[in-house]
Amino acid sequence: MKKDIHPEYREVLFHDTSVDKYFLIRSTLKTTQTKEWEDGKTYPYYAIETSSASHPFYTGQQKILDTGGRVQRFEKKFGKKSN
């Protein structure tokens, strides 16, 4: 294998600013900011706006809108599946 071609893989502190939640994850992300974590160590820090803690798909708050009765048209055309 070639030497010195892989980026540094280290622990990075991600901060979801929309819900004020922190994640300590290993990453190759390069950042100039640092922040002290709960364990007393200082880690590279990166702020994000959306993560699994705030995204509606992962929190279960996502709503599917049936605009124009697409489900009813499908069921009318192909029939409702019986269990």
C-alpha positions as CSV (number, residue, x, y, z in Angstrom):
1,M,0.0,0.0,0.0
2,K,1.1,3.6,-0.6
3,K,2.1,5.6,2.4
4,D,0.6,8.9,3.4
5,I,-2.4,8.8,1.0
6,H,-5.1,8.3,3.6
7,P,-6.6,11.2,5.6
8,E,-6.3,11.2,9.4
9,Y,-9.2,9.2,11.0
10,R,-9.9,10.6,14.4
11,E,-12.7,11.3,16.9
12,V,-14.7,14.5,16.0
13,L,-17.3,16.2,18.1
14,F,-20.4,17.0,16.1
15,H,-23.0,19.4,17.4
16,D,-26.6,19.4,16.1
17,T,-27.5,23.0,16.7
18,S,-31.2,22.6,16.0
19,V,-31.7,20.4,19.1
20,D,-28.5,21.2,21.0
21,K,-27.2,17.6,21.0
22,Y,-23.6,16.4,20.7
23,F,-22.2,13.3,19.0
24,L,-18.6,12.0,19.3
25,I,-17.9,10.1,16.1
26,R,-14.8,9.0,14.3
27,S,-14.4,10.9,11.1
28,T,-11.8,12.2,8.5
29,L,-13.5,15.7,8.6
30,K,-10.9,18.5,8.8
31,T,-11.9,21.4,11.1
32,T,-10.0,24.2,12.9
33,Q,-12.4,24.5,15.8
34,T,-12.0,22.5,19.0
35,K,-14.2,21.9,22.1
36,E,-13.9,20.2,25.4
37,W,-16.2,17.2,25.8
38,E,-17.7,15.6,28.9
39,D,-14.7,13.3,29.4
40,G,-12.4,16.3,29.9
41,K,-10.6,15.8,26.5
42,T,-10.5,18.3,23.7
43,Y,-11.8,17.2,20.3
44,P,-12.1,18.8,16.9
45,Y,-15.6,20.4,16.8
46,Y,-18.0,20.7,13.9
47,A,-21.5,22.3,14.1
48,I,-24.3,20.8,11.9
49,E,-27.9,21.8,11.4
50,T,-29.6,18.4,10.9
51,S,-28.7,15.0,12.3
52,S,-30.6,11.8,13.2
53,A,-31.6,13.6,16.4
54,S,-33.5,16.3,14.6
55,H,-34.5,15.0,11.1
56,P,-38.2,14.2,10.9
57,F,-37.6,10.8,9.2
58,Y,-35.6,9.5,12.2
59,T,-37.7,11.2,14.9
60,G,-40.9,9.7,13.6
61,Q,-42.5,13.1,12.9
62,Q,-42.4,12.9,9.1
63,K,-45.8,13.2,7.6
64,I,-46.7,11.8,4.2
65,L,-49.3,13.9,2.4
66,D,-51.6,12.3,-0.2
67,T,-52.2,15.2,-2.5
68,G,-54.8,14.6,-5.2
69,G,-56.0,11.2,-3.9
70,R,-53.1,9.3,-5.4
71,V,-53.7,6.3,-3.1
72,Q,-57.4,6.2,-3.9
73,R,-56.7,6.3,-7.7
74,F,-54.1,3.5,-7.3
75,E,-56.5,1.3,-5.3
76,K,-59.3,2.0,-7.8
77,K,-57.1,1.1,-10.7
78,F,-55.4,-2.0,-9.3
79,G,-57.8,-3.0,-6.5
80,K,-57.2,-2.9,-2.8
81,K,-54.9,-5.8,-1.6
82,S,-56.6,-8.1,0.9
83,N,-54.6,-9.6,3.7
